[in-house]
């Protein structure tokens, strides 16, 4: 597949810059990918979700977005910005931790450089090494208390680059799903942002059940595909975990004939990475660089709830693999023509019938 196949025209005014007043207030484009109704489209609302599927097992991502963007200064007074990606040190020494990070400064950041972060200098970062890809390994030290507490106090939510405003206090809540409990992500699993406690209650009342997985979303999710050939793109790795309880819930759903709804592309990657025979999953944790692109047939997932994704992105390739290339193009063209809101704080799509069993 060529990267040009992932392109589409999107007016800037359709890129959502802020969340709606209500979490469950978004529009929902229903896309039938199953063999009996390929490409059928229907406009709906997120609040219609309980009735749009038969009683299903709804799998959500419980990763928690860290306030991973930190601002500070060099000893010379030069401005510095760090985006934390992943903690490298094992739990234990909470006052000093090693982290993988992205850094930006007027004259670069060299190993041995020490910077202070946060308004009161609550954190100190020493650059330990620079990797081949330009990212950094840094040691964070807290002036008092734990590094985790200092990050929470000094950091800002890492809003994606297409949201052209500074993070606000309200983003600490709204750029976080109601399921969030495992810190480690630098971007939200955005399909989960649409769920409110009221919507969860309505879905459970309609016979749906919920299960959780964890995939810590990294900055690679926003990385554009730069190669002409999609196969040449180096897929980023992300950490995931599937609990014994969730593996058992999926096995029980298979035995009952209950479909699996993945809430977001992160859940799709997690479940498909952990897939085993019988359309079940293996419990455990690991790292995945699974690149889902056409041609691909889902092994575990039956339906997908997802937001609209960037042109020329691996996430759009995933949607095309599951819903079909032409069906996806028609869906996106319809969404643009009818002014759906795009990307993280935008509207959503429900892809019905994406599994091998439904084709």
Buried (B, 14 or more C-beta within 10 A) or exposed (E): BEBEBBEBEBEEEBBBBEBBEEBBBBBBBBBBBBEEEBBBBEEBBBBBBBEBBEBBBBBBBBBBBBBBBBBBBBEEEBEBBBBBBBBBBEEEEBEBBBBBBBBEBEEEBEEEBEBBBBEEBBBBBBBBEBEEEEBBBBBBBBEEEBBBEBBEBBBBBBBBEBBEEEBEEEBBEBBBBBBBEBBBBBBBBBBBBBBBEEBBEBBBEBEBBBBBBBBBBBBBBBBEBEEEEBEEBEBBBBBBBBBEEBBBBBBBBBEEEBBBBBBBBBBBBBBBBBBEEEBBBEBEEEEBEBBBBBEBEBBBBBBBBBBBBBBBBBBBBBBBBBBBBEBBBBBBEBBBEEEBBBBBBBBBBBBBBBBEEBB
